[in-house]
Amino acid sequence: MTAIYLLDTNVLLRFADRNHPLHTTIRAAIRKLRDEGHQLQIAPQNCVEFWNVGTRPIDRNGFGLTPNDADRLLRLIERLFPLLVDVPEIYIEWRRLVVAFGVSGVQVHDARLVAAMKANKISHILTLNTADFARYANEGIVAVDPRSHTRQN
């Protein structure tokens, strides 16, 4: 059975960075998912997070990209992965999730991705941080680590 996968920002960042140790693994997982007929999409939230981390200085846990480089990479990502539309239901669902699960701090960003998934009837997310999405399993969210979904030779 095929599914629609939302790509987490951590996957997109490593997909875009050819020098990252996980770049080849991420590319292989994306290729395998596509070969299996799955659709891979991104949310506007991913683009905001990508720009934030991409343009943040390296010494502050960022990638140190210039805005021009971030723009070039984000345009590539937007061409490769269809962008979901932000709809009002996302905020309503996000608000419900953060209250229901007692979400705080940086985890609110993951809750917004889950809200976008639910508003768009997407059940799977490709992420390097499956533990961050475990709390949403009863909401029908399946977190998949690309390292466990690469092509077997």
CNS distance restraints for C-alpha pairs under 8 A (distance, minus, plus):
assign (resid   2 and name CA) (resid  36 and name CA) 7.20 0.50 0.50
assign (resid   2 and name CA) (resid  37 and name CA) 5.91 0.50 0.50
assign (resid   2 and name CA) (resid  38 and name CA) 5.05 0.50 0.50
assign (resid   2 and name CA) (resid  39 and name CA) 7.88 0.50 0.50
assign (resid   3 and name CA) (resid  37 and name CA) 7.93 0.50 0.50
assign (resid   3 and name CA) (resid  38 and name CA) 5.13 0.50 0.50
assign (resid   3 and name CA) (resid  39 and name CA) 6.46 0.50 0.50
assign (resid   3 and name CA) (resid 122 and name CA) 7.74 0.50 0.50
assign (resid   3 and name CA) (resid 123 and name CA) 7.56 0.50 0.50
assign (resid   3 and name CA) (resid 124 and name CA) 7.17 0.50 0.50
assign (resid   4 and name CA) (resid  38 and name CA) 5.73 0.50 0.50
assign (resid   4 and name CA) (resid  39 and name CA) 4.62 0.50 0.50
assign (resid   4 and name CA) (resid  40 and name CA) 5.92 0.50 0.50
assign (resid   4 and name CA) (resid  41 and name CA) 7.26 0.50 0.50
assign (resid   4 and name CA) (resid 122 and name CA) 5.77 0.50 0.50
assign (resid   4 and name CA) (resid 123 and name CA) 7.07 0.50 0.50
assign (resid   4 and name CA) (resid 124 and name CA) 6.51 0.50 0.50
assign (resid   5 and name CA) (resid  38 and name CA) 7.09 0.50 0.50
assign (resid   5 and name CA) (resid  39 and name CA) 6.05 0.50 0.50
assign (resid   5 and name CA) (resid  40 and name CA) 4.87 0.50 0.50
assign (resid   5 and name CA) (resid  41 and name CA) 6.16 0.50 0.50
assign (resid   5 and name CA) (resid 122 and name CA) 6.65 0.50 0.50
assign (resid   5 and name CA) (resid 123 and name CA) 7.10 0.50 0.50
assign (resid   5 and name CA) (resid 124 and name CA) 4.76 0.50 0.50
assign (resid   5 and name CA) (resid 125 and name CA) 5.12 0.50 0.50
assign (resid   5 and name CA) (resid 126 and name CA) 6.42 0.50 0.50
assign (resid   6 and name CA) (resid  40 and name CA) 5.92 0.50 0.50
assign (resid   6 and name CA) (resid  41 and name CA) 4.96 0.50 0.50
assign (resid   6 and name CA) (resid  42 and name CA) 5.48 0.50 0.50
assign (resid   6 and name CA) (resid  43 and name CA) 7.48 0.50 0.50
assign (resid   6 and name CA) (resid 117 and name CA) 7.21 0.50 0.50
assign (resid   6 and name CA) (resid 122 and name CA) 7.21 0.50 0.50
assign (resid   6 and name CA) (resid 124 and name CA) 6.32 0.50 0.50
assign (resid   6 and name CA) (resid 125 and name CA) 4.65 0.50 0.50
assign (resid   6 and name CA) (resid 126 and name CA) 6.26 0.50 0.50
assign (resid   7 and name CA) (resid  11 and name CA) 6.38 0.50 0.50
assign (resid   7 and name CA) (resid  12 and name CA) 6.80 0.50 0.50
assign (resid   7 and name CA) (resid  40 and name CA) 6.67 0.50 0.50
assign (resid   7 and name CA) (resid  41 and name CA) 6.19 0.50 0.50
assign (resid   7 and name CA) (resid  42 and name CA) 5.66 0.50 0.50
assign (resid   7 and name CA) (resid 125 and name CA) 5.75 0.50 0.50
assign (resid   7 and name CA) (resid 126 and name CA) 5.00 0.50 0.50
assign (resid   7 and name CA) (resid 127 and name CA) 6.67 0.50 0.50
assign (resid   8 and name CA) (resid  12 and name CA) 6.57 0.50 0.50
assign (resid   8 and name CA) (resid  42 and name CA) 7.67 0.50 0.50
assign (resid   8 and name CA) (resid  46 and name CA) 6.76 0.50 0.50
assign (resid   8 and name CA) (resid 125 and name CA) 6.54 0.50 0.50
assign (resid   8 and name CA) (resid 126 and name CA) 5.88 0.50 0.50
assign (resid   8 and name CA) (resid 127 and name CA) 5.11 0.50 0.50
assign (resid   8 and name CA) (resid 128 and name CA) 7.88 0.50 0.50
assign (resid   9 and name CA) (resid  13 and name CA) 6.10 0.50 0.50
assign (resid   9 and name CA) (resid  46 and name CA) 5.19 0.50 0.50
assign (resid   9 and name CA) (resid  47 and name CA) 7.72 0.50 0.50
assign (resid   9 and name CA) (resid  49 and name CA) 6.54 0.50 0.50
assign (resid   9 and name CA) (resid  50 and name CA) 6.07 0.50 0.50
assign (resid   9 and name CA) (resid 127 and name CA) 7.80 0.50 0.50
assign (resid  10 and name CA) (resid  14 and name CA) 6.46 0.50 0.50
assign (resid  10 and name CA) (resid 127 and name CA) 6.65 0.50 0.50
assign (resid  10 and name CA) (resid 128 and name CA) 6.51 0.50 0.50
assign (resid  11 and name CA) (resid  15 and name CA) 6.00 0.50 0.50
assign (resid  11 and name CA) (resid  26 and name CA) 6.76 0.50 0.50
assign (resid  11 and name CA) (resid 126 and name CA) 7.17 0.50 0.50
assign (resid  11 and name CA) (resid 127 and name CA) 5.96 0.50 0.50
assign (resid  11 and name CA) (resid 128 and name CA) 6.61 0.50 0.50
assign (resid  12 and name CA) (resid  16 and name CA) 6.13 0.50 0.50
assign (resid  12 and name CA) (resid  50 and name CA) 7.44 0.50 0.50
assign (resid  12 and name CA) (resid  77 and name CA) 7.66 0.50 0.50
assign (resid  13 and name CA) (resid  17 and name CA) 6.27 0.50 0.50
assign (resid  13 and name CA) (resid  50 and name CA) 6.53 0.50 0.50
assign (resid  13 and name CA) (resid  54 and name CA) 7.45 0.50 0.50
assign (resid  14 and name CA) (resid  18 and name CA) 7.38 0.50 0.50
assign (resid  14 and name CA) (resid  20 and name CA) 6.06 0.50 0.50
assign (resid  14 and name CA) (resid  22 and name CA) 6.36 0.50 0.50
assign (resid  14 and name CA) (resid  23 and name CA) 5.26 0.50 0.50
assign (resid  14 and name CA) (resid  26 and name CA) 7.09 0.50 0.50
assign (resid  15 and name CA) (resid  22 and name CA) 7.98 0.50 0.50
assign (resid  15 and name CA) (resid  23 and name CA) 5.26 0.50 0.50
assign (resid  15 and name CA) (resid  24 and name CA) 7.95 0.50 0.50
assign (resid  15 and name CA) (resid  26 and name CA) 5.96 0.50 0.50
assign (resid  15 and name CA) (resid  27 and name CA) 6.32 0.50 0.50
assign (resid  16 and name CA) (resid  23 and name CA) 7.62 0.50 0.50
assign (resid  16 and name CA) (resid  73 and name CA) 6.57 0.50 0.50
assign (resid  16 and name CA) (resid  77 and name CA) 7.90 0.50 0.50
assign (resid  17 and name CA) (resid  23 and name CA) 6.54 0.50 0.50
assign (resid  18 and name CA) (resid  23 and name CA) 5.74 0.50 0.50
assign (resid  18 and name CA) (resid  24 and name CA) 7.90 0.50 0.50
assign (resid  19 and name CA) (resid  23 and name CA) 6.96 0.50 0.50
assign (resid  22 and name CA) (resid  26 and name CA) 6.05 0.50 0.50
assign (resid  23 and name CA) (resid  27 and name CA) 6.19 0.50 0.50
assign (resid  24 and name CA) (resid  28 and name CA) 6.11 0.50 0.50
assign (resid  25 and name CA) (resid  29 and name CA) 6.19 0.50 0.50
assign (resid  25 and name CA) (resid 146 and name CA) 7.05 0.50 0.50
assign (resid  25 and name CA) (resid 147 and name CA) 6.34 0.50 0.50
assign (resid  25 and name CA) (resid 150 and name CA) 6.63 0.50 0.50
assign (resid  26 and name CA) (resid  30 and name CA) 6.18 0.50 0.50
assign (resid  26 and name CA) (resid 146 and name CA) 5.96 0.50 0.50
assign (resid  26 and name CA) (resid 147 and name CA) 7.30 0.50 0.50
assign (resid  26 and name CA) (resid 150 and name CA) 7.93 0.50 0.50
assign (resid  27 and name CA) (resid  31 and name CA) 6.07 0.50 0.50
assign (resid  28 and name CA) (resid  32 and name CA) 6.06 0.50 0.50
assign (resid  28 and name CA) (resid 150 and name CA) 5.54 0.50 0.50
assign (resid  28 and name CA) (resid 151 and name CA) 6.34 0.50 0.50
assign (resid  29 and name CA) (resid  33 and name CA) 6.12 0.50 0.50
assign (resid  29 and name CA) (resid 146 and name CA) 5.37 0.50 0.50
assign (resid  29 and name CA) (resid 147 and name CA) 7.29 0.50 0.50
assign (resid  29 and name CA) (resid 149 and name CA) 5.43 0.50 0.50
assign (resid  29 and name CA) (resid 150 and name CA) 4.47 0.50 0.50
assign (resid  29 and name CA) (resid 151 and name CA) 6.81 0.50 0.50
assign (resid  30 and name CA) (resid  34 and name CA) 6.18 0.50 0.50
assign (resid  30 and name CA) (resid 146 and name CA) 7.79 0.50 0.50
assign (resid  31 and name CA) (resid  35 and name CA) 6.05 0.50 0.50
assign (resid  32 and name CA) (resid  36 and name CA) 6.18 0.50 0.50
assign (resid  32 and name CA) (resid 149 and name CA) 7.57 0.50 0.50
assign (resid  32 and name CA) (resid 150 and name CA) 6.55 0.50 0.50
assign (resid  32 and name CA) (resid 151 and name CA) 6.16 0.50 0.50
assign (resid  33 and name CA) (resid  37 and name CA) 6.54 0.50 0.50
assign (resid  33 and name CA) (resid  38 and name CA) 5.46 0.50 0.50
assign (resid  33 and name CA) (resid  39 and name CA) 7.78 0.50 0.50
assign (resid  33 and name CA) (resid 149 and name CA) 8.00 0.50 0.50
assign (resid  34 and name CA) (resid  38 and name CA) 5.19 0.50 0.50
assign (resid  34 and name CA) (resid  39 and name CA) 6.58 0.50 0.50
assign (resid  34 and name CA) (resid  40 and name CA) 7.53 0.50 0.50
assign (resid  40 and name CA) (resid  81 and name CA) 5.96 0.50 0.50
assign (resid  40 and name CA) (resid  82 and name CA) 7.29 0.50 0.50
assign (resid  41 and name CA) (resid  81 and name CA) 4.92 0.50 0.50
assign (resid  41 and name CA) (resid  82 and name CA) 4.96 0.50 0.50
assign (resid  41 and name CA) (resid  83 and name CA) 5.99 0.50 0.50
assign (resid  41 and name CA) (resid  84 and name CA) 6.92 0.50 0.50
assign (resid  42 and name CA) (resid  46 and name CA) 6.30 0.50 0.50
assign (resid  42 and name CA) (resid  47 and name CA) 7.87 0.50 0.50
assign (resid  42 and name CA) (resid  78 and name CA) 7.97 0.50 0.50
assign (resid  42 and name CA) (resid  81 and name CA) 6.17 0.50 0.50
assign (resid  42 and name CA) (resid  82 and name CA) 6.21 0.50 0.50
assign (resid  42 and name CA) (resid  83 and name CA) 5.01 0.50 0.50
assign (resid  42 and name CA) (resid  84 and name CA) 6.12 0.50 0.50
assign (resid  43 and name CA) (resid  47 and name CA) 6.95 0.50 0.50
assign (resid  43 and name CA) (resid  83 and name CA) 5.51 0.50 0.50
assign (resid  43 and name CA) (resid  84 and name CA) 4.99 0.50 0.50
assign (resid  43 and name CA) (resid  85 and name CA) 7.18 0.50 0.50
assign (resid  43 and name CA) (resid  86 and name CA) 7.61 0.50 0.50
assign (resid  43 and name CA) (resid 113 and name CA) 7.28 0.50 0.50
assign (resid  43 and name CA) (resid 116 and name CA) 7.11 0.50 0.50
assign (resid  44 and name CA) (resid  48 and name CA) 6.44 0.50 0.50
assign (resid  44 and name CA) (resid  83 and name CA) 6.80 0.50 0.50
assign (resid  44 and name CA) (resid  84 and name CA) 6.88 0.50 0.50
assign (resid  44 and name CA) (resid  85 and name CA) 7.35 0.50 0.50
assign (resid  44 and name CA) (resid  86 and name CA) 6.90 0.50 0.50
assign (resid  45 and name CA) (resid  49 and name CA) 6.20 0.50 0.50
assign (resid  45 and name CA) (resid 109 and name CA) 7.79 0.50 0.50
assign (resid  45 and name CA) (resid 112 and name CA) 7.53 0.50 0.50
assign (resid  45 and name CA) (resid 113 and name CA) 6.83 0.50 0.50
assign (resid  46 and name CA) (resid  50 and name CA) 5.89 0.50 0.50
assign (resid  46 and name CA) (resid 113 and name CA) 7.90 0.50 0.50
assign (resid  47 and name CA) (resid  51 and name CA) 6.17 0.50 0.50
assign (resid  47 and name CA) (resid  74 and name CA) 7.08 0.50 0.50
assign (resid  48 and name CA) (resid  52 and name CA) 6.22 0.50 0.50
assign (resid  49 and name CA) (resid  53 and name CA) 6.17 0.50 0.50
assign (resid  50 and name CA) (resid  54 and name CA) 5.62 0.50 0.50
assign (resid  50 and name CA) (resid  74 and name CA) 7.73 0.50 0.50
assign (resid  51 and name CA) (resid  55 and name CA) 5.85 0.50 0.50
assign (resid  51 and name CA) (resid  70 and name CA) 6.27 0.50 0.50
assign (resid  51 and name CA) (resid  74 and name CA) 7.83 0.50 0.50
assign (resid  52 and name CA) (resid  56 and name CA) 6.02 0.50 0.50
assign (resid  52 and name CA) (resid  62 and name CA) 7.94 0.50 0.50
assign (resid  53 and name CA) (resid  61 and name CA) 7.52 0.50 0.50
assign (resid  53 and name CA) (resid  62 and name CA) 4.78 0.50 0.50
assign (resid  53 and name CA) (resid  63 and name CA) 6.23 0.50 0.50
assign (resid  54 and name CA) (resid  62 and name CA) 5.81 0.50 0.50
assign (resid  54 and name CA) (resid  63 and name CA) 4.73 0.50 0.50
assign (resid  54 and name CA) (resid  64 and name CA) 6.11 0.50 0.50
assign (resid  54 and name CA) (resid  65 and name CA) 5.46 0.50 0.50
assign (resid  54 and name CA) (resid  70 and name CA) 6.21 0.50 0.50
assign (resid  55 and name CA) (resid  62 and name CA) 6.63 0.50 0.50
assign (resid  55 and name CA) (resid  63 and name CA) 6.22 0.50 0.50
assign (resid  55 and name CA) (resid  64 and name CA) 5.13 0.50 0.50
assign (resid  55 and name CA) (resid  65 and name CA) 4.63 0.50 0.50
assign (resid  55 and name CA) (resid  66 and name CA) 5.90 0.50 0.50
assign (resid  55 and name CA) (resid  67 and name CA) 6.37 0.50 0.50
assign (resid  55 and name CA) (resid  70 and name CA) 6.70 0.50 0.50
assign (resid  56 and name CA) (resid  60 and name CA) 6.59 0.50 0.50
assign (resid  56 and name CA) (resid  61 and name CA) 7.16 0.50 0.50
assign (resid  56 and name CA) (resid  62 and name CA) 4.43 0.50 0.50
assign (resid  56 and name CA) (resid  63 and name CA) 6.13 0.50 0.50
assign (resid  56 and name CA) (resid  64 and name CA) 5.36 0.50 0.50
assign (resid  56 and name CA) (resid  65 and name CA) 7.23 0.50 0.50
assign (resid  57 and name CA) (resid  61 and name CA) 6.81 0.50 0.50
assign (resid  57 and name CA) (resid  62 and name CA) 5.06 0.50 0.50
assign (resid  57 and name CA) (resid  63 and name CA) 6.23 0.50 0.50
assign (resid  57 and name CA) (resid  64 and name CA) 4.32 0.50 0.50
assign (resid  57 and name CA) (resid  65 and name CA) 7.66 0.50 0.50
assign (resid  58 and name CA) (resid  62 and name CA) 4.48 0.50 0.50
assign (resid  58 and name CA) (resid  63 and name CA) 5.15 0.50 0.50
assign (resid  58 and name CA) (resid  64 and name CA) 4.98 0.50 0.50
assign (resid  65 and name CA) (resid  69 and name CA) 5.78 0.50 0.50
assign (resid  65 and name CA) (resid  70 and name CA) 5.92 0.50 0.50
assign (resid  66 and name CA) (resid  70 and name CA) 6.17 0.50 0.50
assign (resid  67 and name CA) (resid  71 and name CA) 5.97 0.50 0.50
assign (resid  68 and name CA) (resid  72 and name CA) 6.24 0.50 0.50
assign (resid  69 and name CA) (resid  73 and name CA) 6.24 0.50 0.50
assign (resid  70 and name CA) (resid  74 and name CA) 5.93 0.50 0.50
assign (resid  71 and name CA) (resid  75 and name CA) 6.05 0.50 0.50
assign (resid  72 and name CA) (resid  76 and name CA) 6.43 0.50 0.50
assign (resid  73 and name CA) (resid  77 and name CA) 6.27 0.50 0.50
assign (resid  74 and name CA) (resid  78 and name CA) 6.08 0.50 0.50
assign (resid  75 and name CA) (resid  79 and name CA) 6.25 0.50 0.50
assign (resid  76 and name CA) (resid  80 and name CA) 6.33 0.50 0.50
assign (resid  77 and name CA) (resid  81 and name CA) 5.96 0.50 0.50
assign (resid  78 and name CA) (resid  82 and name CA) 6.27 0.50 0.50
assign (resid  78 and name CA) (resid  83 and name CA) 6.56 0.50 0.50
assign (resid  84 and name CA) (resid 120 and name CA) 7.84 0.50 0.50
assign (resid  86 and name CA) (resid  90 and name CA) 6.89 0.50 0.50
assign (resid  86 and name CA) (resid 116 and name CA) 7.47 0.50 0.50
assign (resid  87 and name CA) (resid  91 and name CA) 7.91 0.50 0.50
assign (resid  87 and name CA) (resid 119 and name CA) 7.87 0.50 0.50
assign (resid  88 and name CA) (resid  92 and name CA) 6.87 0.50 0.50
assign (resid  89 and name CA) (resid  93 and name CA) 6.05 0.50 0.50
assign (resid  89 and name CA) (resid 119 and name CA) 6.12 0.50 0.50
assign (resid  90 and name CA) (resid  94 and name CA) 5.90 0.50 0.50
assign (resid  90 and name CA) (resid 112 and name CA) 7.26 0.50 0.50
assign (resid  90 and name CA) (resid 115 and name CA) 5.21 0.50 0.50
assign (resid  90 and name CA) (resid 116 and name CA) 5.27 0.50 0.50
assign (resid  90 and name CA) (resid 118 and name CA) 7.92 0.50 0.50
assign (resid  90 and name CA) (resid 119 and name CA) 5.84 0.50 0.50
assign (resid  91 and name CA) (resid  95 and name CA) 6.01 0.50 0.50
assign (resid  91 and name CA) (resid 112 and name CA) 7.68 0.50 0.50
assign (resid  91 and name CA) (resid 115 and name CA) 7.35 0.50 0.50
assign (resid  92 and name CA) (resid  96 and name CA) 6.35 0.50 0.50
assign (resid  93 and name CA) (resid  97 and name CA) 6.16 0.50 0.50
assign (resid  93 and name CA) (resid 115 and name CA) 5.18 0.50 0.50
assign (resid  93 and name CA) (resid 118 and name CA) 7.68 0.50 0.50
assign (resid  93 and name CA) (resid 119 and name CA) 7.43 0.50 0.50
assign (resid  94 and name CA) (resid  98 and name CA) 6.20 0.50 0.50
assign (resid  94 and name CA) (resid 111 and name CA) 6.06 0.50 0.50
assign (resid  94 and name CA) (resid 112 and name CA) 5.28 0.50 0.50
assign (resid  94 and name CA) (resid 114 and name CA) 7.58 0.50 0.50
assign (resid  94 and name CA) (resid 115 and name CA) 4.96 0.50 0.50
assign (resid  95 and name CA) (resid  99 and name CA) 6.36 0.50 0.50
assign (resid  96 and name CA) (resid 100 and name CA) 5.93 0.50 0.50
assign (resid  97 and name CA) (resid 101 and name CA) 5.83 0.50 0.50
assign (resid  97 and name CA) (resid 102 and name CA) 7.92 0.50 0.50
assign (resid  97 and name CA) (resid 103 and name CA) 7.62 0.50 0.50
assign (resid  97 and name CA) (resid 111 and name CA) 6.58 0.50 0.50
assign (resid  97 and name CA) (resid 115 and name CA) 7.50 0.50 0.50
assign (resid  98 and name CA) (resid 102 and name CA) 5.47 0.50 0.50
assign (resid  98 and name CA) (resid 103 and name CA) 4.63 0.50 0.50
assign (resid  98 and name CA) (resid 104 and name CA) 7.35 0.50 0.50
assign (resid  98 and name CA) (resid 108 and name CA) 6.87 0.50 0.50
assign (resid  98 and name CA) (resid 111 and name CA) 6.67 0.50 0.50
assign (resid  99 and name CA) (resid 103 and name CA) 6.74 0.50 0.50
assign (resid 101 and name CA) (resid 135 and name CA) 7.66 0.50 0.50
assign (resid 103 and name CA) (resid 107 and name CA) 6.25 0.50 0.50
assign (resid 103 and name CA) (resid 108 and name CA) 6.09 0.50 0.50
assign (resid 103 and name CA) (resid 111 and name CA) 7.64 0.50 0.50
assign (resid 104 and name CA) (resid 108 and name CA) 5.90 0.50 0.50
assign (resid 106 and name CA) (resid 110 and name CA) 7.80 0.50 0.50
assign (resid 107 and name CA) (resid 111 and name CA) 6.45 0.50 0.50
assign (resid 107 and name CA) (resid 132 and name CA) 7.66 0.50 0.50
assign (resid 108 and name CA) (resid 112 and name CA) 6.30 0.50 0.50
assign (resid 109 and name CA) (resid 113 and name CA) 6.50 0.50 0.50
assign (resid 110 and name CA) (resid 114 and name CA) 6.28 0.50 0.50
assign (resid 110 and name CA) (resid 132 and name CA) 7.49 0.50 0.50
assign (resid 110 and name CA) (resid 133 and name CA) 7.40 0.50 0.50
assign (resid 111 and name CA) (resid 115 and name CA) 6.12 0.50 0.50
assign (resid 112 and name CA) (resid 116 and name CA) 6.18 0.50 0.50
assign (resid 113 and name CA) (resid 117 and name CA) 6.17 0.50 0.50
assign (resid 114 and name CA) (resid 118 and name CA) 6.14 0.50 0.50
assign (resid 114 and name CA) (resid 136 and name CA) 7.86 0.50 0.50
assign (resid 114 and name CA) (resid 141 and name CA) 7.56 0.50 0.50
assign (resid 115 and name CA) (resid 119 and name CA) 6.07 0.50 0.50
assign (resid 116 and name CA) (resid 120 and name CA) 6.14 0.50 0.50
assign (resid 117 and name CA) (resid 121 and name CA) 5.84 0.50 0.50
assign (resid 117 and name CA) (resid 122 and name CA) 4.66 0.50 0.50
assign (resid 117 and name CA) (resid 123 and name CA) 6.64 0.50 0.50
assign (resid 118 and name CA) (resid 122 and name CA) 5.93 0.50 0.50
assign (resid 118 and name CA) (resid 123 and name CA) 7.30 0.50 0.50
assign (resid 122 and name CA) (resid 141 and name CA) 7.96 0.50 0.50
assign (resid 123 and name CA) (resid 140 and name CA) 6.00 0.50 0.50
assign (resid 123 and name CA) (resid 141 and name CA) 4.85 0.50 0.50
assign (resid 123 and name CA) (resid 142 and name CA) 5.90 0.50 0.50
assign (resid 124 and name CA) (resid 141 and name CA) 5.86 0.50 0.50
assign (resid 124 and name CA) (resid 142 and name CA) 4.69 0.50 0.50
assign (resid 124 and name CA) (resid 143 and name CA) 5.87 0.50 0.50
assign (resid 124 and name CA) (resid 144 and name CA) 7.05 0.50 0.50
assign (resid 125 and name CA) (resid 141 and name CA) 7.46 0.50 0.50
assign (resid 125 and name CA) (resid 142 and name CA) 6.33 0.50 0.50
assign (resid 125 and name CA) (resid 143 and name CA) 5.00 0.50 0.50
assign (resid 125 and name CA) (resid 144 and name CA) 6.05 0.50 0.50
assign (resid 126 and name CA) (resid 143 and name CA) 6.14 0.50 0.50
assign (resid 126 and name CA) (resid 144 and name CA) 4.91 0.50 0.50
assign (resid 126 and name CA) (resid 145 and name CA) 5.84 0.50 0.50
assign (resid 126 and name CA) (resid 146 and name CA) 6.29 0.50 0.50
assign (resid 127 and name CA) (resid 143 and name CA) 6.55 0.50 0.50
assign (resid 127 and name CA) (resid 144 and name CA) 6.02 0.50 0.50
assign (resid 127 and name CA) (resid 145 and name CA) 5.23 0.50 0.50
assign (resid 127 and name CA) (resid 146 and name CA) 6.71 0.50 0.50
assign (resid 128 and name CA) (resid 144 and name CA) 7.89 0.50 0.50
assign (resid 128 and name CA) (resid 145 and name CA) 5.29 0.50 0.50
assign (resid 128 and name CA) (resid 146 and name CA) 6.82 0.50 0.50
assign (resid 128 and name CA) (resid 147 and name CA) 7.91 0.50 0.50
assign (resid 129 and name CA) (resid 133 and name CA) 7.35 0.50 0.50
assign (resid 129 and name CA) (resid 145 and name CA) 7.28 0.50 0.50
assign (resid 130 and name CA) (resid 134 and name CA) 6.37 0.50 0.50
assign (resid 130 and name CA) (resid 143 and name CA) 5.21 0.50 0.50
assign (resid 130 and name CA) (resid 144 and name CA) 6.46 0.50 0.50
assign (resid 130 and name CA) (resid 145 and name CA) 6.35 0.50 0.50
assign (resid 131 and name CA) (resid 135 and name CA) 7.91 0.50 0.50
assign (resid 133 and name CA) (resid 137 and name CA) 7.27 0.50 0.50
assign (resid 133 and name CA) (resid 141 and name CA) 7.53 0.50 0.50
assign (resid 133 and name CA) (resid 142 and name CA) 7.92 0.50 0.50
assign (resid 133 and name CA) (resid 143 and name CA) 6.25 0.50 0.50
assign (resid 134 and name CA) (resid 143 and name CA) 7.21 0.50 0.50
assign (resid 136 and name CA) (resid 140 and name CA) 6.88 0.50 0.50
assign (resid 136 and name CA) (resid 141 and name CA) 5.64 0.50 0.50
assign (resid 137 and name CA) (resid 141 and name CA) 4.88 0.50 0.50
assign (resid 137 and name CA) (resid 142 and name CA) 6.24 0.50 0.50
assign (resid 144 and name CA) (resid 148 and name CA) 7.56 0.50 0.50
assign (resid 144 and name CA) (resid 149 and name CA) 7.72 0.50 0.50
assign (resid 145 and name CA) (resid 149 and name CA) 6.79 0.50 0.50
assign (resid 146 and name CA) (resid 150 and name CA) 6.47 0.50 0.50
